[in-house]
Amino acid sequence: MNDEVLERGQRLRVLLLSTIAFTLMFNVWLMLGVLSIPLGQAGLTDIQLEWLMATAILSGALLRLNFGIWADRFGGRNTFIVLLLVSAIPTYLFSQATSFPMLLACAFLFGLAGNSFSAGIAWNSAWFPKEQQGTALGVFGAGNVGASGTKLLVMFTPGLLTLIPASGYLGGIIPGGWRFLPAVYSVLLVAMAAAIWLYCPAQDKKPGAGRPLKDTLLPLRHVRVWRLSLYYVVVFGAYVALSAYLPKYYIDVYGCSLATAAMLTALFIFPASLLRPVGGWLSDLFGPRIVTYSVFSVMAAALALLCIPNGSYFGFAYALDIVTFTFLLCVVACGMGIGKASVYKYIPQYFPKDVGAVGGLVGLLGALGGFFLPPLFGWLGRSTGSPQMAFVALFALTLWSLVWLHLAVVRIRAAERAALPTLEPATTT
């Protein structure tokens, strides 16, 4: 009994500290979504800003498979500590950069913080029993709310980026202006590494220790893994893309101030992050299939309305004003929040010994969606003259996922029926 209580306490500490660390690293990974505005005012061109944001997002995607495997092999605690410390250095150097190449190099290196997701999924999966994994992974994944951290700072303290003079204090060690935030984040990253070192169980679970790499990668040949990756592009890649894309969209399309744009973007980020534990709980209760099915259906309906241009239809006027737009976007965000958990509930269910590798690949491809979608949004808007085309693209992607899921369910149910024993009628003589 004492051992059971001890392990329960250890797994709760792992969940709590990994979630806090993931929230912080998500803040760091996507901080350019807001910092790009003062960086533009400081002289960077739109193309340079797009490269900065894309580079950080790409860096946080490319090594997700690796970090998932490393967490299984070397332990999530060790992997998190290394990632926190490695991310802290370029985060601080970003606050000191004086040229675009320096900013770009630092963005690539601090973008590594985005890989913390796959490491944390593997870490928590190893600690929690199967019947609690959906809820645990949902709670951990709610750290996605870190995408709103910098936005909330700007929203509640709109003068923060100019409050501290750009000349800085202590001989420039603590910079001012926009440089202040990455400097503070670097300190918090180091403090978080120390907290995990001190309070998480030193004897970590390592389900992948000693396994040949070839065996670890074998599950990746299954079509199911790639189908789950597409789902994750819809619920996570699009979430990342919109988190970075929406502040400028609100400013350009609706003429909002930076503080208002940050607040409205946060209204999208909160449900898309904080409902993830609900999605995990629902997936534990009803299974991931029905939850994901419902999520894609609701998202497709809301995105279809976002695609309709202003006008009169069947005698009804339809105007996509800022209130209507934000409401529909919140509906999409709710679907994304629940769907992120339901998609990841599939992984320990189908691949219980390969959560690190499979979760890493699904996370990698999902995050790559966050890299490719923003430039796609911009290109569609410029080429058609309609900013709503971004939501046409998301609608098409969501509908594709819903159709593929439906076809997969039809095949599974047909296979289940075929496996049932044939009942022959009784005969009489």
NUNURO-206822 format. One record per atom (N, C-alpha, C): x, y, z. Coordinates in steps of 0.2 Angstrom, whole numbers, padded with zeros to 4 digits, always signed. Each point is the difference from the previous one (the first is absolute). Example, Ala and Ser with C-alpha at 12.3 -4.5 7.8 and 13.67 -1.06 7.14 Angstrom:
<atoms>
+0066-0028+0039
-0004+0006+0000
+0004+0006+0000
-0002+0005-0004
+0004+0006+0001
-0004+0005+0003
</atoms>
This chain:
<atoms>
+0004-0006+0000
-0004+0006+0000
+0004+0006+0000
+0006+0000+0004
+0004+0006+0000
+0004+0001-0006
+0002-0006-0003
+0003+0001-0007
-0005+0003-0005
-0006-0002+0000
-0005+0003-0004
-0001+0007+0001
-0001+0002+0006
-0001+0007+0002
+0006+0004-0003
+0006-0003+0001
+0007+0004-0002
+0000+0001-0007
-0002-0005-0004
+0000+0000-0007
-0005+0005-0003
-0006+0000+0003
-0005+0005-0002
+0002+0007+0001
+0004+0001+0006
+0003+0007+0001
+0005+0002-0005
+0004-0005-0002
+0005+0001-0005
-0002+0002-0006
-0006-0004-0003
-0002+0002-0006
-0004+0006+0000
-0003+0002+0005
-0003+0007+0000
+0005+0005+0000
+0006-0001+0003
+0005+0005+0000
+0003+0001-0007
+0001-0006-0004
+0002+0000-0007
-0005+0004-0004
-0007-0001+0001
-0005+0003-0004
+0000+0008+0001
+0001+0002+0007
-0001+0007+0001
+0006+0003-0002
+0006-0002+0001
+0006+0004-0002
+0001-0001-0008
-0001-0005-0003
+0001-0001-0007
-0005+0005-0004
-0006+0001+0003
-0005+0004-0003
+0002+0008+0001
+0002+0001+0006
+0003+0007+0001
+0006+0002-0005
+0004-0005+0000
+0006+0001-0005
-0002+0000-0007
-0005-0004-0002
-0002+0000-0007
-0004+0007-0001
-0004+0003+0004
-0003+0006-0001
+0005+0006-0001
+0006-0001+0004
+0005+0005+0000
+0003+0000-0007
+0002-0006-0002
+0004-0001-0006
-0005+0001-0006
-0006-0001+0000
-0005+0002-0005
+0000+0008-0001
+0000+0003+0006
+0001+0008+0000
+0006+0002-0004
+0006-0003+0001
+0006+0002-0003
-0001-0002-0007
-0002-0006-0002
-0001-0002-0007
-0004+0005-0004
-0005+0002+0002
-0005+0005-0004
+0000+0007+0002
+0006+0002+0004
+0000+0007+0002
+0000+0005-0006
+0003-0002-0006
+0000+0004-0005
-0007+0002-0003
-0005-0003+0001
-0006+0002-0002
-0002+0007+0002
+0002+0002+0006
-0001+0007+0002
+0006+0004+0000
+0006-0003+0001
+0006+0004+0000
+0002+0002-0008
-0003-0003-0004
+0001+0002-0007
-0003+0007-0002
-0005+0003+0004
-0002+0006-0001
+0005+0006+0002
+0003-0001+0006
+0005+0005+0002
+0006-0001-0004
+0002-0006-0002
+0005-0001-0004
-0001+0003-0007
-0006+0000-0003
-0001+0004-0006
+0001+0007+0001
-0003+0003+0005
+0001+0007+0002
+0007+0002+0001
+0005-0005+0002
+0007+0001+0000
+0004+0000-0006
-0004-0002-0006
+0003+0000-0006
+0000-0006-0004
-0002-0006+0002
+0000-0006-0004
-0006+0000-0005
+0002-0002-0005
-0006-0001-0006
-0004-0005+0002
-0006+0000-0004
-0005-0006+0001
+0003-0006-0002
+0004-0001-0005
+0003-0006-0002
+0005-0002+0005
+0004+0004+0003
+0004-0002+0006
-0004-0003+0006
-0005+0003+0001
-0004-0002+0006
-0003-0007-0002
-0003-0001-0006
-0002-0006-0002
+0005-0006+0001
+0006+0002-0002
+0005-0005+0000
+0002-0002+0008
+0000+0006+0004
+0001-0002+0007
-0005-0004+0003
-0006+0001-0001
-0006-0004+0003
+0000-0007-0003
+0001-0001-0007
+0001-0006-0003
+0005-0004+0003
+0006+0003+0001
+0006-0004+0002
-0001-0002+0007
-0003+0004+0005
-0001-0003+0006
-0005-0006+0000
-0005+0001-0004
-0005-0005+0000
+0003-0007-0003
+0004+0001-0005
+0003-0006-0003
+0004-0003+0004
+0005+0003+0004
+0004-0003+0005
-0003-0003+0005
-0006+0002+0002
-0004-0003+0005
-0004-0006-0002
+0001-0002-0007
-0004-0006-0003
+0005-0005-0002
+0006+0002-0003
+0004-0005-0003
+0003-0006+0004
+0001+0002+0007
+0003-0005+0004
-0005-0004+0005
-0007+0001-0001
-0005-0003+0004
+0001-0007+0001
+0001-0003-0006
+0001-0008+0000
+0006-0002+0004
+0006+0004-0001
+0006-0001+0004
-0001+0000+0008
-0004+0006+0002
-0001+0001+0007
-0004-0005+0003
-0005-0002-0004
-0005-0005+0003
+0004-0007+0001
+0004-0002-0005
+0004-0006+0001
+0005+0001+0006
+0003+0006+0000
+0005+0001+0006
-0003+0000+0006
-0006+0002+0001
-0004+0000+0006
-0001-0007+0002
-0002-0004-0005
-0001-0007+0002
+0006-0004+0002
+0006+0002-0003
+0006-0004+0000
+0004+0003+0007
+0000+0007+0001
+0004+0002+0005
-0004+0003+0006
-0006+0000-0001
-0005+0003+0005
-0002+0007-0001
-0006+0001+0002
-0003+0007-0002
+0003+0005+0005
+0002-0002+0006
+0003+0005+0004
+0006+0003-0003
+0005-0004-0002
+0006+0002-0002
-0001+0004-0007
-0004-0003-0004
-0001+0004-0007
-0003+0007+0001
-0005+0001+0005
-0002+0006+0001
+0005+0005+0003
+0004-0003+0005
+0005+0005+0003
+0005+0002-0006
+0002-0004-0004
+0005+0002-0005
-0003+0005-0005
-0007-0002-0002
-0003+0005-0004
-0001+0007+0003
-0002+0000+0006
-0001+0007+0003
+0007+0004+0000
+0005-0004+0002
+0006+0004+0000
+0003+0002-0007
-0001-0005-0004
+0002+0002-0007
-0004+0006-0003
-0006+0000+0001
-0004+0005-0002
+0001+0007+0003
+0002+0000+0006
+0001+0006+0004
+0006+0005-0003
+0005-0004-0003
+0006+0004-0002
-0002+0004-0006
-0003-0002-0005
-0002+0004-0006
-0006+0005+0001
-0004-0002+0005
-0005+0004+0002
+0003+0007+0003
+0005-0001+0004
+0003+0006+0003
+0004+0004-0006
+0004-0004-0004
+0003+0003-0005
-0004+0004-0005
-0006-0002-0001
-0005+0003-0004
-0001+0007+0002
+0000+0001+0007
-0001+0007+0003
+0006+0004-0001
+0006-0003-0002
+0006+0004-0001
+0001+0001-0008
-0003-0003-0004
+0001+0000-0007
+0000+0007-0003
+0004+0001-0005
+0001+0007-0003
-0001+0000-0007
-0001-0006-0003
-0001-0001-0008
-0005-0005-0001
-0002+0000-0006
-0005-0005-0002
+0003-0007+0000
+0006-0001-0003
+0002-0007+0000
+0001-0003+0008
+0002+0005+0004
+0000-0002+0007
-0007-0002+0003
-0005+0004-0002
-0007-0001+0002
-0002-0007-0003
+0002-0001-0006
-0003-0006-0003
+0003-0006+0003
+0007+0000+0001
+0003-0006+0003
-0002-0001+0007
-0002+0005+0004
-0003-0001+0007
-0007-0003+0000
-0004+0003-0005
-0006-0003-0001
+0000-0007-0002
+0004-0003-0004
+0001-0007-0001
+0001-0004+0006
+0005+0003+0004
+0002-0004+0006
-0005+0000+0006
-0003+0006+0001
-0005+0000+0005
-0006-0003-0002
-0001-0001-0007
-0006-0004-0002
+0000-0007+0002
+0006-0002+0002
+0001-0007+0002
-0005-0002+0006
-0002+0006+0004
-0005-0001+0005
-0006-0003-0002
-0002+0001-0006
-0006-0003-0002
+0000-0008-0001
+0005-0003+0001
+0001-0007+0000
-0002-0003+0006
-0001+0004+0005
-0001-0003+0007
-0007-0004+0000
-0004+0002-0005
-0007-0004+0000
+0001-0007+0000
+0004-0003-0005
+0001-0007-0001
+0003-0003+0006
+0005+0003+0003
+0004-0002+0005
-0005-0001+0006
-0004+0005+0001
-0005+0000+0006
-0005-0005-0001
-0003-0002-0006
-0005-0005-0001
+0003-0007+0001
+0006-0001-0002
+0004-0006+0002
+0001-0001+0007
+0002+0005+0004
+0001+0000+0007
-0006-0001+0004
-0005+0003-0002
-0007-0001+0004
-0003-0007-0001
+0001-0002-0007
-0003-0006-0002
+0003-0006+0004
+0007+0001+0001
+0003-0005+0004
-0002-0001+0007
-0002+0006+0003
-0002+0000+0007
-0007-0002+0002
-0005+0001-0005
-0007-0001+0002
-0002-0006-0003
-0005-0003+0003
-0003-0007-0002
-0005+0002-0006
-0001-0005-0004
-0004+0001-0006
-0007+0004+0001
-0003-0002+0005
-0007+0003+0001
+0000+0007+0002
+0006+0003+0002
+0001+0007+0001
+0004+0004-0005
+0002-0003-0005
+0005+0003-0004
-0003+0006-0004
-0006-0001-0002
-0004+0005-0004
+0000+0006+0004
-0002+0000+0006
-0001+0005+0005
+0007+0004+0001
+0005-0005+0002
+0006+0003+0001
+0004+0004-0006
-0001-0003-0006
+0003+0003-0005
-0004+0006-0002
-0006+0000+0001
-0004+0006-0001
+0002+0006+0005
+0001-0002+0006
+0002+0005+0005
+0007+0003-0002
+0005-0005-0002
+0006+0003-0002
+0000+0004-0007
-0004-0002-0004
-0001+0003-0007
-0003+0007+0001
-0004+0001+0006
-0003+0007+0001
+0006+0005+0001
+0006-0002+0000
+0006+0005+0000
+0000+0004-0006
-0004-0002-0005
+0000+0004-0007
-0003+0007+0002
-0003+0001+0006
-0002+0006+0001
+0006+0005+0001
+0006-0002+0000
+0006+0004+0000
+0000+0004-0006
-0003-0002-0005
+0000+0005-0006
-0003+0006+0001
-0004+0001+0006
-0004+0006+0001
+0004+0004+0005
+0006-0002+0003
+0003+0003+0005
+0003+0007-0001
+0004+0000-0006
+0002+0007-0002
-0006+0004-0002
-0005-0002-0003
-0005+0004-0002
-0004+0003+0006
-0001-0004+0005
-0003+0002+0006
+0004+0006+0003
+0007-0001+0000
+0004+0005+0003
-0001+0007-0004
-0001-0001-0006
-0001+0006-0004
-0007+0003+0001
-0005-0004+0001
-0006+0002+0000
-0002+0003+0007
+0003-0002+0006
-0001+0002+0006
+0005+0006+0002
+0006+0000-0003
+0004+0005+0001
+0003+0003-0007
-0004+0003-0003
+0002+0002-0007
+0006+0004-0001
+0002+0003+0006
+0006+0004+0000
+0006-0004+0002
-0001-0006+0001
+0006-0004+0003
+0006+0000-0005
-0001+0000-0006
+0006-0001-0005
+0003+0007+0000
-0003+0005+0002
+0004+0007+0000
+0001+0002+0007
-0002-0003+0005
+0000+0002+0007
+0008+0000+0002
+0003-0005-0002
+0007+0000+0002
+0004+0003-0005
+0004+0005+0001
+0004+0003-0006
+0004-0004-0003
+0001+0001-0007
+0004-0005-0004
+0007+0000+0002
+0003+0004+0003
+0007+0000+0002
+0001-0005+0005
-0005-0002+0004
+0001-0006+0004
+0003+0002+0007
+0001-0005+0004
+0003+0001+0007
+0006-0004+0001
+0004+0001+0005
+0006-0004+0002
+0004-0001-0006
+0002+0005-0004
+0004+0000-0005
-0002-0004-0006
-0007+0000-0001
-0003-0004-0006
-0002-0007+0001
+0002-0003+0006
-0002-0007+0002
-0007-0001+0000
-0004+0005+0003
-0007+0000-0001
-0002+0005-0005
-0002-0002-0006
-0002+0005-0005
-0007+0003+0001
-0001+0005-0004
-0007+0003+0001
-0004-0001-0007
-0005+0004+0000
-0005-0001-0006
-0002-0007-0001
-0001-0002-0007
-0002-0007-0001
+0005-0005+0002
+0006+0002+0001
+0006-0005+0002
-0001-0002+0007
-0004+0003+0004
-0001-0002+0007
-0003-0006+0001
-0005-0002-0004
-0004-0006+0000
+0004-0006-0001
+0004-0001-0005
+0004-0006-0001
+0005-0001+0005
+0003+0006+0003
+0005+0000+0005
-0004-0003+0007
-0006+0002+0001
-0003-0003+0006
-0002-0008-0001
-0002-0001-0006
-0002-0007-0002
+0007-0005+0001
+0005+0003-0002
+0007-0004+0001
+0001-0002+0008
-0001+0005+0004
+0000-0001+0007
-0005-0006+0003
-0006+0001-0003
-0005-0005+0002
+0001-0007-0002
+0003+0000-0006
+0002-0007-0003
+0005-0003+0005
+0005+0003+0002
+0005-0003+0004
-0003-0002+0007
-0004+0005+0003
-0003-0002+0006
-0005-0006+0000
-0003-0001-0006
-0004-0006-0001
+0004-0006-0001
+0006+0000-0003
+0004-0006+0000
+0002-0002+0007
+0002+0005+0004
+0001-0001+0007
-0005-0003+0004
-0006+0002-0001
-0006-0003+0003
-0001-0007-0001
+0000-0002-0007
+0000-0007-0002
+0005-0004+0003
+0006+0003+0000
+0006-0004+0003
-0001-0002+0007
-0003+0005+0004
-0001-0001+0007
-0006-0004+0002
-0006+0001-0004
-0006-0003+0003
-0003-0006-0004
+0002-0001-0006
-0002-0006-0004
+0004-0006+0002
-0003-0006+0000
+0003-0006+0002
+0007-0001-0004
+0005-0001+0003
+0007-0001-0003
+0000-0007-0004
-0004-0005+0003
+0000-0006-0003
-0006+0000-0005
+0002+0002-0006
-0006+0001-0005
-0001-0006-0004
-0006+0000-0003
-0002-0006-0004
+0002+0001-0007
+0003-0006-0003
+0003+0001-0006
-0002-0006-0004
-0006+0000-0003
-0003-0006-0004
+0004-0002-0006
+0004+0005-0003
+0004-0001-0006
+0007-0002+0001
+0002-0001+0007
+0007-0001+0001
+0002-0007-0002
+0006+0000-0004
+0003-0006-0002
-0003-0003-0007
-0006+0003-0002
-0003-0002-0006
+0004+0002-0006
+0001-0004-0005
+0004+0002-0006
-0005+0006-0004
+0004+0005-0003
-0004+0005-0003
-0004-0002-0006
+0002-0006-0003
-0004-0003-0006
-0007-0002+0003
+0000-0003+0006
-0006-0002+0003
-0005+0005+0002
+0003+0006+0002
-0003+0006+0003
-0004+0003-0006
+0003+0000-0006
-0003+0003-0006
-0005-0004-0004
+0000-0007+0002
-0005-0004-0004
-0007+0002-0001
-0003+0003+0006
-0007+0002-0001
-0001+0005-0005
+0005+0004-0001
-0001+0006-0005
-0002-0002-0007
+0000-0007-0002
-0002-0002-0006
-0007-0001-0001
-0004+0000+0006
-0007-0001+0000
-0004+0006-0003
-0004-0001-0005
-0004+0006-0002
-0004+0004+0005
-0002-0004+0005
-0004+0003+0006
+0004+0006+0003
+0007-0001+0000
+0004+0006+0003
+0000+0006-0004
+0000-0001-0007
+0000+0006-0004
-0007+0003+0000
-0005-0004+0001
-0007+0003+0000
-0001+0004+0006
+0003-0003+0006
+0000+0004+0006
+0004+0007-0001
+0005+0000-0003
+0004+0006-0002
-0004+0005-0003
-0004-0002-0005
-0005+0005-0004
-0005+0003+0005
-0003-0005+0004
-0004+0003+0005
+0003+0005+0005
+0006-0001+0001
+0004+0005+0005
+0002+0006-0004
+0001+0000-0006
+0001+0006-0004
-0006+0005+0001
-0006-0003+0000
-0007+0003+0000
-0001+0003+0007
+0002-0004+0005
-0002+0003+0007
+0006+0003+0004
+0006-0001-0003
+0006+0003+0003
+0004+0005-0004
+0001-0003-0006
+0004+0004-0005
-0004+0007-0002
-0006-0001-0001
-0004+0006-0001
-0001+0005+0006
+0000-0003+0006
+0000+0004+0006
+0006+0004+0000
+0006-0003-0001
+0006+0004+0001
+0000+0005-0006
-0002-0002-0006
+0000+0005-0005
-0004+0006+0001
-0006-0001+0003
-0005+0005+0001
+0003+0004+0006
+0003-0003+0005
+0002+0004+0006
+0005+0005-0002
+0004-0002-0005
+0005+0005-0003
-0003+0005-0005
-0005-0002-0003
-0003+0003-0006
-0005+0005+0002
-0004-0001+0005
-0006+0004+0002
+0002+0007+0002
+0005+0001+0004
+0001+0007+0002
+0000+0005-0006
+0004-0002-0005
+0001+0004-0006
-0006+0001-0004
-0004-0006+0000
-0006+0000-0004
-0005+0004+0003
-0001+0001+0007
-0005+0004+0003
+0002+0007-0001
+0007+0002+0000
+0002+0007-0001
-0001+0002-0007
+0001-0005-0005
+0000+0002-0007
-0007+0000-0003
-0004-0005+0003
-0007+0000-0003
-0005+0004+0004
+0000+0000+0007
-0004+0004+0004
+0002+0006+0003
+0006+0002-0002
+0003+0006+0003
+0001+0000+0007
+0001-0005+0004
+0001-0001+0007
+0007+0003+0002
+0000+0002+0006
+0007+0002+0003
+0003-0007+0002
+0007+0001+0001
+0004-0006+0002
-0003-0003+0006
-0002+0004+0006
-0003-0003+0006
-0006-0004-0002
-0005+0003-0004
-0006-0003-0001
+0001-0006-0004
+0004+0000-0005
+0002-0006-0004
+0003-0006+0004
+0004+0002+0005
+0002-0005+0005
-0005-0003+0004
-0005+0004+0002
-0005-0002+0004
-0005-0005-0004
-0001+0002-0006
-0005-0004-0004
+0004-0007-0002
+0006+0001-0001
+0004-0007-0002
+0000-0004+0007
+0001+0003+0006
-0001-0004+0006
-0006-0003+0001
-0006+0003-0003
-0006-0004+0001
-0001-0006-0005
+0004+0000-0005
+0001-0006-0004
+0005-0005+0004
+0005+0002+0002
+0005-0004+0003
-0002-0004+0007
-0004+0004+0004
-0002-0003+0006
-0004-0007-0001
-0006+0000-0003
-0004-0006-0001
+0004-0005-0004
+0004+0002-0005
+0004-0005-0004
+0005-0003+0005
+0002+0003+0005
+0005-0003+0005
-0003-0003+0006
-0005+0004+0003
-0002-0002+0007
-0005-0006-0001
-0003-0001-0005
-0005-0005-0001
+0003-0007-0002
+0007+0000+0000
+0003-0006-0002
-0001-0006+0006
+0000+0002+0006
-0001-0005+0006
-0007-0003-0001
-0005+0005-0002
-0007-0003-0001
+0000-0005-0006
+0004+0002-0005
+0000-0005-0006
+0004-0007+0002
+0005+0000+0005
+0003-0006+0002
-0005-0004+0005
-0004+0004+0004
-0005-0004+0004
-0005-0003-0004
-0003+0004-0005
-0005-0003-0004
+0002-0006-0004
+0007+0000-0002
+0003-0005-0004
+0001-0006+0004
+0001+0001+0007
+0001-0006+0004
-0007-0003+0001
-0005+0004+0000
-0007-0002+0002
-0004-0003-0006
+0001+0003-0006
-0004-0002-0006
+0005-0003-0005
+0006+0000+0000
+0005-0002-0005
+0002+0006-0005
+0005+0000-0002
+0003+0005-0005
-0004+0001-0006
-0003-0006-0003
-0003+0000-0006
-0006+0005-0001
-0005-0001+0005
-0006+0004+0000
+0002+0007+0002
+0005+0002+0004
+0001+0007+0002
+0003+0003-0006
+0005-0003-0004
+0003+0003-0006
-0005+0001-0005
-0004-0005-0001
-0006+0001-0005
-0004+0006+0001
-0002+0001+0006
-0004+0006+0002
+0004+0006-0001
+0006+0000+0002
+0004+0006-0001
+0001+0003-0007
+0001-0005-0004
+0001+0002-0007
-0007+0002-0003
-0005-0003+0002
-0007+0002-0003
-0001+0007+0002
+0001+0002+0007
-0002+0007+0002
+0005+0005-0003
+0007-0002+0000
+0004+0005-0004
-0001+0001-0007
-0002-0005-0003
-0002+0001-0008
-0006+0004+0000
-0005+0000+0004
-0006+0004+0000
+0002+0007+0001
+0004+0002+0005
+0002+0007+0002
+0004+0003-0006
+0005-0004-0002
+0005+0002-0006
-0004+0002-0006
-0005-0004-0001
-0005+0001-0006
-0003+0007+0000
-0002+0002+0006
-0003+0006+0001
+0006+0006+0000
+0006-0002+0002
+0005+0005-0001
+0002+0001-0007
-0002-0004-0004
+0002+0000-0007
-0005+0005-0004
-0006+0001+0002
-0005+0003-0004
+0002+0008+0001
+0000+0003-0006
+0001+0007+0000
-0006+0004+0002
+0001+0006+0002
-0006+0004+0001
-0005+0001-0005
-0006+0000+0001
-0005+0001-0005
-0007-0003+0002
-0005+0000-0004
-0006-0002+0001
-0002-0007-0003
-0002-0005+0004
-0001-0007-0002
-0007-0002+0002
-0004-0002-0005
-0007-0003+0001
-0004+0005+0004
+0001+0006-0001
-0004+0005+0004
+0003+0002+0006
+0006-0003+0002
+0003+0002+0007
+0007+0004-0002
+0001+0005+0004
+0006+0004-0001
+0006-0004+0005
+0006-0001-0003
+0005-0003+0003
+0006+0005+0000
+0002+0002+0006
+0006+0004+0001
+0005-0003+0005
+0006-0001-0003
+0005-0003+0005
+0003+0006+0003
-0003+0003+0005
+0003+0006+0004
+0004-0003+0005
+0004+0004+0004
+0005-0003+0004
-0003-0004+0006
-0006+0001+0002
-0003-0004+0005
-0002-0007-0002
-0003+0000-0006
-0002-0006-0004
+0007-0004-0001
+0005+0003-0003
+0006-0003-0001
+0003-0003+0006
+0000+0003+0006
+0003-0002+0006
-0004-0006+0003
-0006+0001+0000
-0004-0006+0002
+0001-0006-0003
+0000+0000-0007
+0001-0006-0004
+0007-0003+0001
+0005+0005+0001
+0007-0002+0001
+0000-0004+0007
-0004+0003+0005
+0000-0004+0006
-0003-0007+0000
-0005-0001-0004
-0003-0006-0001
+0006-0005-0003
+0003+0003-0005
+0006-0004-0003
+0005-0002+0005
+0002+0005+0004
+0005-0001+0006
-0003-0005+0004
-0006-0001+0002
-0002-0005+0005
+0001-0007-0003
-0002+0000-0007
+0001-0007-0003
+0008-0001+0000
+0004+0004-0001
+0007-0001+0000
+0003-0002+0007
-0003+0003+0005
+0002-0002+0007
-0001-0007+0001
-0007-0002-0001
-0002-0006+0001
+0003-0005-0004
+0001+0001-0007
+0003-0004-0005
+0007-0002+0002
+0004+0005+0002
+0007-0001+0001
+0001-0006+0005
-0004+0000+0005
+0000-0006+0005
-0002-0006-0003
-0006+0000-0004
-0003-0006-0002
+0005-0004-0005
+0003+0004-0004
+0005-0002-0005
+0006-0004+0004
+0002+0003+0005
+0006-0003+0003
-0002-0006+0005
-0007+0000+0001
-0002-0006+0004
+0001-0006-0004
-0001+0000-0007
+0001-0005-0004
+0007-0004+0001
+0005+0004+0001
+0007-0002-0001
+0001-0005+0006
+0000+0001+0006
+0001-0005+0005
-0005-0006-0001
-0006+0001-0003
-0005-0005-0001
+0002-0005-0005
+0003+0002-0006
+0002-0004-0005
+0008-0002+0000
+0004+0005+0003
+0007-0001+0000
+0003+0001+0008
-0002-0005+0004
+0002+0002+0007
+0007-0001+0002
+0004-0003-0004
+0007-0001+0001
+0004+0005-0004
-0003+0004-0004
+0003+0005-0005
-0003+0007+0000
-0002+0002+0006
-0003+0007+0001
+0005+0005-0002
+0006-0001+0002
+0005+0005-0002
+0001+0001-0008
+0001-0005-0003
+0002+0000-0007
-0007+0002-0004
-0005-0003+0001
-0007+0002-0003
-0002+0007+0002
+0000+0001+0006
-0002+0007+0002
+0005+0005-0003
+0006-0001+0000
+0005+0004-0003
-0001+0002-0007
-0002-0005-0004
-0001+0001-0007
-0007+0003-0001
-0005-0001+0004
-0006+0003-0001
+0001+0007+0002
+0003+0002+0005
+0002+0007+0002
+0004+0003-0005
+0005-0003-0003
+0004+0003-0005
-0004+0002-0006
-0004-0004-0002
-0004+0002-0006
-0006+0005+0001
-0002-0001+0006
-0005+0005+0002
+0003+0007+0001
+0006+0001+0003
+0003+0006+0001
+0003+0003-0007
+0001-0005-0005
+0002+0003-0006
-0006+0003-0004
-0006-0002+0002
-0006+0003-0002
+0000+0008+0002
+0003+0001+0006
+0000+0007+0003
+0006+0004-0004
+0004-0004-0003
+0006+0004-0004
-0003+0001-0007
-0004-0004-0003
-0002+0001-0007
-0006+0004-0001
-0004-0001+0005
-0007+0004-0001
+0000+0007+0000
+0004+0004+0004
+0000+0007+0000
+0002+0003-0007
+0006-0003-0003
+0001+0003-0007
-0005-0002-0005
-0004-0006+0001
-0005-0002-0004
-0006+0005+0001
-0001+0002+0006
-0006+0005+0001
+0002+0007-0003
+0006+0002+0000
+0002+0006-0003
+0000+0000-0007
+0002-0005-0003
+0000-0001-0007
-0007+0000-0003
-0005-0004+0003
-0007+0000-0002
-0003+0006+0000
+0001+0004+0006
-0003+0007+0001
+0003+0005-0006
+0006+0000-0001
+0003+0004-0005
-0002-0002-0007
-0001-0006-0002
-0001-0002-0006
-0007+0001-0002
-0005-0001+0005
-0007+0001-0001
-0003+0006+0002
+0004+0004+0004
-0003+0006+0002
-0005-0001+0006
-0001-0006+0002
-0004-0001+0006
+0003-0004+0006
+0001+0004+0005
+0003-0004+0006
-0004-0006+0003
-0006+0000-0002
-0004-0006+0002
+0002-0007-0003
+0004+0001-0005
+0003-0006-0003
+0004-0005+0004
+0003+0003+0005
+0004-0003+0005
-0005-0006+0004
-0006+0002+0001
-0005-0004+0003
-0003-0005-0005
+0000+0002-0006
-0002-0005-0005
+0005-0006+0000
+0007+0002+0000
+0005-0005+0001
-0001-0005+0006
-0001+0003+0005
-0001-0004+0007
-0007-0004-0001
-0005+0002-0003
-0006-0003-0001
+0001-0007-0004
+0004+0001-0006
+0002-0005-0004
+0004-0006+0004
+0005+0003+0004
+0004-0005+0003
-0004-0004+0006
-0005+0004+0003
-0004-0004+0005
-0005-0005-0003
-0003+0002-0006
-0004-0004-0003
+0003-0006-0003
+0006+0000-0002
+0004-0005-0002
+0002-0005+0005
+0001+0003+0006
+0002-0005+0006
-0007-0003+0002
-0005+0003+0000
-0007-0003+0002
-0002-0005-0004
+0001+0001-0007
-0001-0006-0005
+0004-0006+0001
+0007+0002+0001
+0004-0006+0001
-0001-0004+0007
-0002+0004+0005
-0002-0003+0006
-0006-0005-0001
-0005+0003-0004
-0006-0004-0001
+0001-0006-0004
+0004+0000-0005
+0002-0006-0004
+0004-0005+0005
+0004+0003+0004
+0004-0005+0004
-0005-0004+0005
-0005+0004+0003
-0005-0003+0004
-0004-0005-0003
-0002+0002-0007
-0004-0005-0003
+0004-0007-0001
+0006+0001-0002
+0004-0006-0001
+0001-0004+0007
+0001+0004+0005
+0001-0004+0007
-0006-0004+0001
-0006+0004+0000
-0007-0004+0001
-0001-0006-0004
+0002+0001-0007
-0001-0006-0004
+0004-0005+0002
+0007+0001+0002
+0004-0005+0002
-0003-0003+0007
-0002+0004+0004
-0003-0003+0006
-0006-0005-0001
-0004+0002-0005
-0006-0004-0001
+0002-0006-0003
+0005+0000-0005
+0003-0006-0003
+0003-0005+0005
+0002+0003+0006
+0004-0005+0005
-0005-0003+0004
-0007+0002+0000
-0005-0003+0004
-0001-0007-0002
-0001-0005+0004
-0002-0007-0002
-0007+0000-0003
-0001-0004-0005
-0006-0001-0004
-0005-0004+0004
-0006+0003+0001
-0005-0004+0004
-0004-0004-0005
+0000-0006+0000
-0004-0004-0005
-0007-0002+0004
-0005+0000-0004
-0007-0002+0003
+0000-0008+0002
-0003-0001+0005
+0000-0007+0002
-0004-0004-0005
+0002-0006-0001
-0004-0005-0004
-0004-0005+0003
-0005-0002-0003
-0004-0006+0003
+0000-0006-0004
+0000-0006+0002
+0000-0006-0004
-0007-0004+0002
</atoms>
